[in-house]
Every structure is written in C-alpha cells, then in structure tokens.
Amino acid sequence: MKWIFSKENEQCKIILQKTDGTKTDFSYINMIKELYEEKRIDEAEFEGDFLEGEKESVRALIDEINNH
C-alpha cells in the first residue's frame, strides 16, 4: 500500500494505492485492512506544494509503522 498526498490551495487529499495499483479515497478502515494484509506501507508520493517538514513527518510515521 502507498499513500498519495495531493495539495492544492491548502486543501490536502490522501489516496490509498493498493499493491495491485487500484486507488481509493483514504479511510482508516481501508488503511487498517491493507496494513493487516500487507504488513507495510511503501514510501509516500507527494503532489503539490508540501513543506519539507510535512513530508518528513509523513516519512517518519511510515517508518514507525513499518518497524513495528
């Protein structure tokens, strides 16, 4: 699973991309199902004007999830 973040005019949207390539809007239920099945999250993609601190925060969260 991969998280795809897009930002336009300060509006942030998160898409979940499954390993088979299908994309769905973010929901905690779908995220938990995918984590249960896949046991990891791939590196996130960022589209739009994200600050480096925002990107680093997401990367740190993904690392924390993948290491537990």
N, C-alpha and C positions, 0 to 999 in steps of 0.2 A: 504494500500500500504506500502511496505517496500523497502528501498534502500539497496542493497547488494553491498558493495565495495570490490573489489579484487585488490591486488597489487602484481606484480611480476616484478622483475628487474626494479623498479622505474616506471613501467607502471601501471597506475590506470584505472580500468574499473568499471562502475556503471551499475548495473542491476536493473530494477524495477520489483518487485514481487507484483502482484495484490492479493487481498484478496482471490481469488479463487485458488491461487497457481501458476498461469501462470507467466512466466518470459519473459521480453522483454528488449532489449538494451535501455539504457537511452535516452530519448529525452524530451525536455521541453514540447512539445505538449502533449505527453502521461502523463507526470507528472501533468500538469495542468488539464487534463481530469480526472485523478484519484483523484486529490485533490478536484475538483468540486463535484465529486460523493461521495467520502468517507469522506471528510472534515477533514482528519488527515493522518499523516504518522506514522507508527509503528517504534519502535526502530530499528536502522540500524544494519546490520551484517557486520563484517569486516573479510576478509580472506586475510592473508598475513601479511607483516611486516609494520604495520602502527604505527606511533609515537602516544603516548598518547595525545599529543596536537592536532593532526589531528582528532583523534576520538572525543575528547571533542568539537572541533569546529563543527563537524557534529551534535553531540548531541544537542549543543546549538541552531543550526539552526533549527533542528526538533522541539525542544521545542518552539522556537519563532513562527514557522509556526502553530503549534498545538494550541497555546494560542491566536491566532488572528482570 
